[in-house]
Amino acid sequence: METLYSGRFLNMVREGRWEYCERVNQTGAVMIFALTPDDKVILVEEFRPPIGKQSLCFPAGLSGDEGPESEAAAAHRELLEETGYAADEMQYLFTGPSSPGLTSESLSFFLAKGVQKVGVGGGVENENIVVHEVPLAEIEPWLMEKDAAGVSIDPRIFTGIYFIQTRLKNGLCPS
């Protein structure tokens, strides 16, 4: 493997004909699917320079970027930092590549259980995160409105909606 560029957070590498990014000092990230007690989906919106516009997503972030921690601990921390919500439990769902043709990063998905608002959210330092609480019954038309307004919709939102609907709403989560 040949390093083409070394940065503070990412390295660009070449392995054979593949060029891709590697996270520096860790490779994991977490994404949290959360629903409030009154059936509102918790989403975050922030400007993303690589695409040059606002992006809508479930709360997510790097695991281990602030020191050693489990992925579940990172999920608890990211949910609280970004949204101001705390969860009684993070149920691990699965881990997969975030973008297997572009990066070595893996993404672990969690279902937040027993969420309650305990802070303001908004992220840390310069994140400027906007928190959205959208009624589950209205989520799809709301997303289409955001898309029509030029906001980039992370397709993993639809994965999260699936898990919320099948696991939380159908009682498939262990208590």
C-alpha positions in Angstrom: 0.0 0.0 0.0 1.3 3.5 -1.0 0.3 6.6 1.0 -0.6 9.4 -1.5 -1.5 12.0 1.2 -1.4 12.1 5.0 -3.7 14.4 6.8 -4.8 15.0 10.4 -8.0 12.9 10.0 -7.6 11.1 6.7 -5.0 9.4 4.6 -5.3 8.9 0.9 -3.8 5.5 -0.1 -3.3 3.4 -3.2 -3.4 -0.4 -3.1 -3.0 -1.8 -6.6 -5.4 0.1 -8.8 -7.6 1.2 -5.8 -7.3 4.7 -4.3 -9.2 5.2 -1.1 -9.3 7.1 2.2 -8.4 5.7 5.5 -9.3 7.2 8.9 -6.3 8.2 10.9 -6.1 6.6 14.4 -9.5 4.7 14.0 -11.8 3.2 11.5 -15.2 3.1 13.2 -18.2 5.3 13.3 -21.7 4.9 14.7 -25.2 5.9 13.6 -28.1 6.0 16.0 -31.8 5.4 15.0 -34.0 7.1 17.7 -37.7 7.7 18.3 -39.1 9.9 21.0 -41.8 8.6 23.4 -44.3 10.6 21.4 -43.3 8.8 18.1 -41.1 11.4 16.6 -38.0 10.4 14.5 -34.9 12.3 15.6 -32.8 13.5 12.7 -29.9 16.0 12.4 -29.2 18.5 9.6 -25.9 20.2 9.0 -23.8 21.7 6.2 -21.4 19.2 4.6 -18.5 20.8 2.6 -17.8 17.7 0.4 -21.3 18.0 -1.1 -21.6 21.8 -0.7 -25.0 21.8 1.0 -27.1 20.9 4.0 -27.4 17.2 4.7 -30.1 15.3 6.7 -29.1 12.2 8.6 -29.6 10.2 11.7 -27.2 11.2 14.5 -23.8 9.8 13.8 -20.1 10.2 14.6 -16.7 8.7 15.0 -16.1 6.1 17.7 -12.8 6.5 19.7 -12.0 10.0 18.4 -12.0 11.3 21.9 -10.0 8.4 23.4 -10.8 4.7 23.9 -14.5 3.9 24.1 -16.8 1.1 23.1 -19.0 1.7 20.1 -22.1 1.7 22.3 -20.5 4.4 24.5 -19.8 6.4 21.3 -23.4 6.0 20.2 -24.6 7.4 23.6 -22.1 10.3 23.4 -23.0 11.2 19.8 -26.7 11.1 20.4 -26.4 13.4 23.4 -23.9 15.8 21.7 -25.8 16.2 18.5 -29.4 16.1 19.7 -29.6 16.6 23.4 -31.2 13.3 23.9 -30.0 10.5 26.2 -31.0 6.9 25.8 -31.5 4.3 28.5 -30.1 1.6 26.1 -28.3 1.3 22.8 -29.3 -1.9 21.0 -26.6 -3.0 18.5 -28.0 -3.8 15.1 -25.2 -4.5 12.7 -21.9 -3.1 11.3 -21.1 -2.5 7.6 -18.9 -0.4 5.4 -19.9 3.2 5.1 -18.7 3.5 1.5 -16.7 0.4 0.5 -15.4 1.9 -2.8 -14.1 5.1 -1.1 -13.1 4.4 2.5 -12.0 1.7 4.9 -14.3 3.1 7.5 -17.0 0.8 9.1 -20.3 2.0 10.5 -22.1 0.4 13.4 -25.8 1.0 13.7 -27.7 1.2 17.0 -31.3 1.5 18.0 -31.7 4.0 20.9 -34.3 2.9 23.4 -35.8 5.0 26.2 -34.8 8.3 24.8 -35.4 11.5 26.8 -34.5 15.1 26.2 -31.8 16.2 28.7 -29.9 18.9 26.8 -29.9 21.3 23.9 -27.8 19.3 21.4 -26.4 21.1 18.3 -23.0 19.3 18.4 -19.6 20.5 19.5 -17.5 23.5 18.5 -18.3 24.4 14.9 -20.9 21.7 14.0 -24.0 23.9 14.0 -26.4 20.9 14.0 -30.1 21.5 13.6 -32.2 18.9 15.4 -35.4 17.7 13.8 -38.2 15.8 15.5 -40.5 14.5 12.8 -43.7 12.5 13.5 -43.1 8.9 12.2 -46.5 9.0 10.5 -45.3 12.0 8.4 -41.7 11.2 7.8 -41.8 10.2 4.1 -43.6 13.4 2.9 -41.4 15.5 5.2 -38.3 14.0 3.7 -39.6 14.6 0.1 -40.2 18.3 1.0 -36.6 18.6 2.4 -35.3 16.9 -0.8 -37.3 19.4 -3.0 -35.9 22.2 -1.0 -32.3 21.1 -1.9 -31.3 19.3 1.3 -29.3 16.1 0.7 -31.1 13.1 2.2 -28.8 10.4 3.6 -30.2 7.2 2.2 -29.5 5.4 5.5 -32.5 7.3 6.9 -34.7 4.8 5.2 -32.8 1.9 6.8 -33.4 3.6 10.2 -37.1 4.1 9.5 -37.3 0.4 8.7 -35.7 -0.6 12.0 -37.8 1.9 14.0 -41.0 0.6 12.4 -40.2 -3.1 12.7 -38.3 -3.2 16.0 -39.7 -0.4 18.1 -43.2 -0.1 16.8 -43.8 -3.9 16.6 -42.3 -4.7 20.0 -39.4 -6.7 18.6 -36.8 -5.0 20.9 -36.0 -6.8 24.1 -36.9 -4.6 27.1 
